[in-house]
Amino acid sequence: MSKAQKDKSTEERILTAAKKIFVLKGMSGARMQDIADEAGINKALLHYYFKNKEQLFEMIFMEAAAQLFPKINKIFDSDQPLFEKIERFCEEYISIVTENPFLPLFVINEINQDPDYFLKKVWAGKSKPNPAKFLEQIDREVKKGTIKKINPVHLLMNLISMTIFPFMGKPMFQKNLGISEAQFRQLMEQRKKEIPAFIIDAIKK
């Protein structure tokens, strides 16, 4: 194995380990030593590749965002019927965030600290989510009388908040309701169907 291949292999092992630690302990609870132990390397070697956990976390976040945002844009821009778009949105979003549960809270924290810098960094070289076509489609369906009168922005907010909040409130749900990790994942899998069914039943005539 060449040095470049070895470096790439080590970096991938570190990223895999870091993602596991961040999922288990969150950004604040994770330590570089935890990540080094999980990757099977010493802390000095970890610092050779990544100077701190913030750099690691940002790289993992950007990889996850690169998976999520293009898929969401593809749904928004598609010519599918409205109800199918709602179903696909929930399926894609929950699937990706289930494997990257730190995403929503990290985004909220970063946006609150410096929204302009964070969004510029996230969207650099990429097309940001653009729900304009989706909102226009909702408005058309309202005018056609196929769905109840609703502000398209409210519908989008409902859709996003119902998918995001369970992940942000996960510690509270687990603590107060005695939900295990396996049970939480099962609930999120069910929500892929529950959320669109709830929203569609609420708006269809």
VOBA-1610 file (N, C-alpha, C; in pm, whole numbers, padded with zeros to 5 digits, always signed):
BEGIN
Met+00085-00120+00000Met+00000+00000+00000Met+00088+00125+00000Ser+00060+00220-00088Ser+00138+00343-00096Ser+00106+00433+00024Lys+00190+00536+00045Lys+00167+00628+00157Lys+00033+00700+00140Ala+00002+00739+00016Ala-00125+00810-00010Ala-00244+00721+00024Gln-00234+00593-00015Gln-00342+00499+00014Gln-00355+00475+00164Lys-00239+00466+00231Lys-00240+00444+00375Lys-00300+00565+00448Asp-00263+00685+00402Asp-00320+00807+00463Asp-00470+00812+00444Lys-00516+00776+00323Lys-00659+00778+00293Lys-00733+00677+00381Ser-00675+00558+00395Ser-00736+00453+00476Ser-00746+00496+00622Thr-00638+00558+00673Thr-00638+00603+00812Thr-00741+00714+00833Glu-00747+00806+00740Glu-00842+00916+00750Glu-00986+00865+00750Glu-01015+00769+00663Glu-01149+00712+00657Glu-01183+00640+00788Arg-01084+00571+00845Arg-01106+00502+00972Arg-01135+00602+01083Ile-01064+00714+01081Ile-01087+00819+01181Ile-01226+00878+01166Leu-01267+00906+01043Leu-01399+00966+01019Leu-01511+00872+01062Thr-01493+00742+01033Thr-01593+00643+01075Thr-01602+00638+01227Ala-01487+00639+01293Ala-01484+00636+01439Ala-01544+00763+01498Ala-01510+00877+01439Ala-01561+01005+01490Ala-01712+01013+01477Lys-01763+00967+01366Lys-01907+00970+01345Lys-01977+00887+01452Lys-01922+00770+01483Lys-01981+00683+01585Lys-01979+00751+01721Ile-01868+00816+01755Ile-01857+00883+01885Ile-01951+01003+01892Phe-01960+01079+01783Phe-02050+01195+01783Phe-02196+01152+01798Val-02232+01042+01735Val-02368+00991+01747Val-02395+00948+01891Leu-02298+00883+01953Leu-02316+00832+02090Leu-02311+00942+02195Lys-02218+01038+02178Lys-02192+01135+02285Lys-02224+01279+02249Gly-02256+01304+02121Gly-02280+01441+02080Gly-02150+01517+02066Met-02161+01637+02011Met-02042+01720+01988Met-01974+01757+02120Ser-02052+01801+02218Ser-01994+01849+02343Ser-01934+01736+02426Gly-01993+01616+02421Gly-01946+01505+02503Gly-01832+01426+02444Ala-01809+01442+02315Ala-01703+01365+02248Ala-01565+01422+02283Arg-01466+01332+02297Arg-01328+01372+02322Arg-01238+01313+02213Met-01131+01380+02185Met-01038+01330+02084Met-00984+01193+02123Gln-00965+01171+02253Gln-00916+01041+02300Gln-01017+00931+02269Asp-01147+00963+02285Asp-01252+00865+02252Asp-01243+00825+02106Ile-01223+00924+02021Ile-01217+00900+01877Ile-01093+00819+01841Ala-00981+00854+01902Ala-00856+00780+01877Ala-00871+00634+01920Asp-00930+00613+02037Asp-00951+00476+02086Asp-01041+00397+01992Glu-01148+00460+01946Glu-01242+00392+01857Glu-01177+00359+01723Ala-01088+00445+01677Ala-01019+00424+01550Ala-00900+00329+01563Gly-00861+00299+01686Gly-00747+00208+01708Gly-00614+00272+01680Ile-00604+00403+01705Ile-00477+00474+01684Ile-00446+00556+01808Asn-00324+00611+01815Asn-00292+00695+01930Asn-00336+00839+01903Lys-00347+00916+02010Lys-00399+01052+02000Lys-00310+01142+01915Ala-00179+01119+01921Ala-00086+01201+01843Ala-00111+01184+01693Leu-00137+01059+01652Leu-00165+01034+01510Leu-00298+01098+01470Leu-00394+01093+01559Leu-00523+01158+01530Leu-00503+01307+01507His-00423+01371+01591His-00399+01515+01576His-00317+01546+01450Tyr-00243+01448+01400Tyr-00169+01467+01275Tyr-00267+01487+01158Tyr-00379+01414+01164Tyr-00480+01423+01057Tyr-00582+01534+01082Phe-00621+01551+01207Phe-00721+01652+01241Phe-00679+01722+01369Lys-00671+01855+01364Lys-00615+01928+01478Lys-00710+01932+01597Asn-00843+01923+01574Asn-00937+01924+01686Asn-01068+01858+01645Lys-01156+01837+01742Lys-01281+01767+01713Lys-01376+01854+01630Glu-01361+01987+01640Glu-01447+02076+01561Glu-01420+02057+01411Gln-01293+02042+01376Gln-01256+02020+01236Gln-01314+01886+01187Leu-01305+01785+01273Leu-01360+01654+01240Leu-01510+01661+01222Phe-01576+01726+01316Phe-01721+01735+01314Phe-01769+01807+01188Glu-01700+01916+01154Glu-01740+01993+01037Glu-01727+01909+00910Met-01621+01830+00900Met-01602+01746+00782Met-01713+01641+00771Ile-01748+01580+00885Ile-01855+01480+00885Ile-01988+01546+00851Phe-02011+01665+00906Phe-02135+01737+00875Phe-02145+01768+00726Met-02036+01817+00667Met-02040+01854+00526Met-02068+01732+00438Glu-02014+01616+00477Glu-02042+01493+00401Glu-02189+01456+00410Ala-02247+01468+00531Ala-02388+01435+00549Ala-02476+01535+00475Ala-02439+01663+00481Ala-02516+01766+00412Ala-02512+01745+00261Ala-02398+01697+00212Ala-02384+01670+00069Ala-02475+01557+00023Gln-02511+01469+00116Gln-02608+01363+00084Gln-02751+01416+00087Leu-02779+01496+00190Leu-02918+01536+00216Leu-02970+01643+00120Phe-02898+01755+00109Phe-02953+01871+00039Phe-02981+01847-00110Pro-02892+01778-00183Pro-02927+01752-00325Pro-03052+01666-00339Lys-03072+01570-00248Lys-03192+01485-00255Lys-03318+01567-00229Ile-03310+01658-00131Ile-03426+01743-00100Ile-03457+01833-00219Asn-03352+01890-00280Asn-03373+01976-00398Asn-03436+01898-00513Lys-03391+01774-00531Lys-03446+01691-00638Lys-03595+01667-00617Ile-03635+01647-00491Ile-03777+01629-00460Ile-03854+01758-00489Phe-03802+01871-00441Phe-03869+01999-00463Phe-03887+02028-00612Asp-03787+01995-00693Asp-03787+02030-00835Asp-03857+01928-00925Ser-03894+01815-00869Ser-03954+01710-00952Ser-04096+01747-00995Asp-04147+01671-01092Asp-04284+01691-01141Asp-04382+01593-01078Gln-04342+01531-00968Gln-04431+01437-00900Gln-04552+01507-00839Pro-04661+01433-00819Pro-04776+01489-00749Pro-04738+01534-00608Leu-04812+01629-00554Leu-04780+01688-00425Leu-04770+01584-00313Phe-04867+01494-00305Phe-04867+01397-00196Phe-04746+01303-00203Glu-04703+01269-00325Glu-04584+01185-00340Glu-04459+01258-00295Lys-04455+01389-00321Lys-04340+01468-00277Lys-04332+01471-00124Ile-04445+01486-00060Ile-04448+01489+00086Ile-04397+01355+00141Glu-04440+01246+00080Glu-04395+01113+00123Glu-04246+01095+00101Arg-04196+01137-00013Arg-04053+01123-00044Arg-03967+01208+00047Phe-04015+01330+00077Phe-03939+01419+00165Phe-03917+01352+00300Cys-04022+01299+00357Cys-04012+01233+00488Cys-03921+01111+00482Glu-03933+01034+00378Glu-03850+00913+00361Glu-03702+00949+00356Glu-03667+01045+00269Glu-03526+01080+00250Glu-03469+01150+00372Tyr-03542+01246+00426Tyr-03489+01323+00538Tyr-03467+01235+00659Ile-03567+01158+00695Ile-03555+01074+00815Ile-03447+00968+00797Ser-03434+00912+00678Ser-03332+00810+00654Ser-03192+00866+00678Ile-03165+00983+00623Ile-03031+01041+00636Ile-03004+01090+00777Val-03103+01155+00839Val-03080+01209+00973Val-03075+01098+01078Thr-03141+00986+01054Thr-03131+00873+01146Thr-02986+00827+01157Glu-02913+00830+01045Glu-02772+00791+01044Glu-02680+00906+01083Asn-02732+01028+01084Asn-02654+01146+01120Asn-02737+01233+01214Pro-02773+01181+01332Pro-02869+01250+01419Pro-02822+01383+01476Phe-02692+01410+01463Phe-02637+01537+01512Phe-02664+01652+01416Leu-02707+01622+01295Leu-02724+01725+01192Leu-02815+01842+01235Pro-02941+01815+01274Pro-03032+01928+01303Pro-02981+02020+01412Leu-02935+01963+01525Leu-02891+02046+01636Leu-02767+02125+01600Phe-02676+02062+01524Phe-02555+02132+01481Phe-02592+02251+01393Val-02684+02231+01301Val-02726+02339+01211Val-02787+02455+01291Ile-02877+02422+01384Ile-02941+02526+01465Ile-02838+02605+01546Asn-02745+02534+01609Asn-02642+02601+01689Asn-02555+02694+01604Glu-02513+02643+01488Glu-02425+02722+01402Glu-02498+02842+01343Ile-02622+02824+01303Ile-02699+02934+01246Ile-02721+03043+01350Asn-02747+03005+01474Asn-02769+03103+01580Asn-02642+03184+01610Gln-02527+03121+01594Gln-02402+03190+01622Gln-02363+03287+01511Asp-02371+03242+01387Asp-02331+03329+01274Asp-02399+03277+01147Pro-02526+03314+01126Pro-02602+03257+01013Pro-02540+03283+00876Asp-02491+03404+00854Asp-02436+03437+00722Asp-02314+03352+00690Tyr-02222+03342+00787Tyr-02099+03265+00764Tyr-02132+03117+00745Phe-02219+03064+00830Phe-02250+02921+00823Phe-02316+02886+00690Leu-02417+02961+00650Leu-02488+02929+00526Leu-02398+02947+00404Lys-02312+03048+00408Lys-02219+03067+00297Lys-02125+02948+00286Lys-02080+02896+00401Lys-01989+02781+00403Lys-02060+02655+00354Val-02183+02634+00399Val-02258+02514+00361Val-02293+02514+00214Trp-02334+02630+00163Trp-02380+02634+00024Trp-02268+02660-00076Ala-02146+02681-00027Ala-02034+02711-00118Ala-02020+02605-00225Gly-02035+02646-00351Gly-02018+02554-00462Gly-02134+02457-00480Lys-02240+02476-00402Lys-02354+02385-00412Lys-02481+02466-00433Ser-02585+02399-00479Ser-02714+02465-00492Ser-02791+02444-00363Lys-02826+02553-00297Lys-02898+02541-00171Lys-03041+02495-00195Pro-03103+02434-00094Pro-03241+02389-00110Pro-03330+02506-00153Asn-03406+02483-00258Asn-03493+02588-00311Asn-03634+02534-00322Pro-03720+02566-00224Pro-03856+02511-00224Pro-03956+02588-00308Ala-03908+02683-00390Ala-04000+02770-00464Ala-04102+02690-00547Lys-04055+02590-00620Lys-04144+02511-00705Lys-04244+02433-00620Phe-04198+02382-00507Phe-04284+02308-00415Phe-04393+02400-00359Leu-04357+02522-00321Leu-04455+02617-00268Leu-04556+02657-00374Glu-04508+02676-00497Glu-04600+02709-00608Glu-04697+02594-00634Gln-04647+02472-00622Gln-04732+02355-00644Gln-04842+02348-00538Ile-04808+02376-00415Ile-04908+02377-00307Ile-05015+02482-00338Asp-04971+02600-00378Asp-05063+02709-00409Asp-05157+02671-00524Arg-05104+02604-00626Arg-05187+02560-00739Arg-05293+02460-00693Glu-05253+02366-00607Glu-05347+02265-00559Glu-05458+02328-00475Val-05423+02432-00400Val-05524+02505-00322Val-05624+02570-00417Lys-05574+02637-00521Lys-05659+02707-00617Lys-05745+02610-00698Lys-05691+02490-00724Lys-05768+02388-00797Lys-05873+02324-00708Gly-05858+02340-00578Gly-05956+02284-00485Gly-05929+02139-00448Thr-05808+02090-00479Thr-05778+01951-00447Thr-05730+01935-00301Ile-05683+02046-00242Ile-05648+02044-00100Ile-05712+02165-00032Lys-05720+02159+00099Lys-05780+02269+00175Lys-05693+02394+00165Lys-05754+02507+00192Lys-05681+02632+00186Lys-05576+02636+00297Ile-05451+02652+00259Ile-05341+02659+00355Ile-05229+02743+00296Asn-05166+02820+00380Asn-05051+02898+00338Asn-04939+02798+00306Pro-04884+02800+00183Pro-04779+02704+00146Pro-04660+02703+00241Val-04625+02820+00295Val-04512+02828+00387Val-04543+02752+00516His-04666+02761+00564His-04704+02686+00683His-04695+02535+00659Leu-04736+02492+00541Leu-04728+02350+00510Leu-04583+02303+00508Leu-04495+02383+00448Leu-04353+02349+00445Leu-04295+02347+00587Met-04332+02446+00667Met-04284+02450+00805Met-04331+02328+00885Asn-04456+02289+00864Asn-04509+02171+00933Asn-04430+02046+00895Leu-04404+02035+00767Leu-04332+01918+00716Leu-04191+01910+00774Ile-04121+02023+00772Ile-03984+02026+00823Ile-03980+02005+00974Ser-04066+02075+01047Ser-04061+02066+01193Ser-04099+01928+01243Met-04193+01861+01177Met-04233+01728+01221Met-04124+01624+01196Thr-04040+01648+01098Thr-03929+01555+01072Thr-03807+01587+01158Ile-03783+01715+01184Ile-03663+01756+01256Ile-03676+01741+01407Phe-03788+01783+01464Phe-03796+01795+01610Phe-03767+01665+01686Pro-03817+01550+01642Pro-03789+01428+01720Pro-03639+01403+01741Phe-03557+01440+01641Phe-03413+01420+01655Phe-03353+01522+01753Met-03405+01644+01752Met-03356+01745+01845Met-03401+01715+01987Gly-03520+01657+02001Gly-03573+01625+02133Gly-03545+01484+02178Lys-03459+01413+02106Lys-03431+01273+02135Lys-03393+01246+02280Pro-03297+01320+02340Pro-03262+01292+02480Pro-03381+01306+02574Met-03466+01407+02549Met-03584+01427+02633Met-03680+01310+02621Phe-03705+01266+02497Phe-03797+01154+02475Phe-03743+01027+02541Gln-03614+01003+02521Gln-03555+00882+02576Gln-03558+00882+02729Lys-03528+00996+02788Lys-03523+01006+02934Lys-03663+00999+02995Asn-03754+01078+02943Asn-03888+01088+03003Asn-03977+00969+02972Leu-03958+00910+02854Leu-04046+00801+02812Leu-03980+00665+02823Gly-03852+00664+02862Gly-03783+00536+02876Gly-03763+00464+02743Ile-03734+00542+02638Ile-03718+00486+02504Ile-03572+00450+02480Ser-03546+00328+02439Ser-03410+00284+02409Ser-03369+00333+02271Glu-03240+00318+02240Glu-03191+00357+02107Glu-03261+00278+01998Ala-03278+00148+02019Ala-03345+00064+01919Ala-03491+00106+01902Gln-03557+00138+02011Gln-03697+00181+02003Gln-03709+00315+01933Phe-03613+00404+01960Phe-03617+00536+01893Phe-03602+00519+01743Arg-03508+00436+01701Arg-03489+00413+01558Arg-03614+00352+01494Gln-03678+00264+01567Gln-03801+00203+01516Gln-03911+00308+01501Leu-03921+00398+01599Leu-04020+00506+01592Leu-03992+00596+01472Met-03865+00628+01448Met-03831+00714+01334Met-03864+00645+01202Glu-03845+00514+01198Glu-03881+00438+01078Glu-04031+00447+01055Gln-04108+00438+01162Gln-04254+00448+01151Gln-04297+00588+01107Arg-04222+00689+01151Arg-04259+00827+01118Arg-04244+00857+00969Lys-04168+00777+00898Lys-04160+00794+00753Lys-04298+00781+00690Lys-04384+00702+00752Lys-04521+00683+00703Lys-04621+00769+00780Glu-04595+00782+00912Glu-04689+00854+00999Glu-04701+01002+00963Ile-04587+01067+00938Ile-04590+01211+00911Ile-04664+01243+00781Pro-04627+01182+00668Pro-04701+01215+00545Pro-04849+01180+00555Ala-04882+01069+00622Ala-05023+01031+00636Ala-05098+01137+00715Phe-05036+01186+00823Phe-05098+01289+00907Phe-05121+01418+00828Ile-05016+01462+00756Ile-05025+01588+00681Ile-05123+01578+00566Ile-05117+01468+00492Ile-05206+01450+00377Ile-05352+01443+00423Asp-05378+01370+00530Asp-05515+01361+00584Asp-05565+01498+00628Ala-05475+01582+00675Ala-05514+01715+00724Ala-05546+01813+00612Ile-05486+01794+00494Ile-05505+01894+00387Ile-05593+01848+00272Lys-05609+01717+00256Lys-05688+01673+00140Lys-05837+01695+00162Lys-05909+01715+00052Lys-06054+01736+00060Lys-06126+01603+00036
//
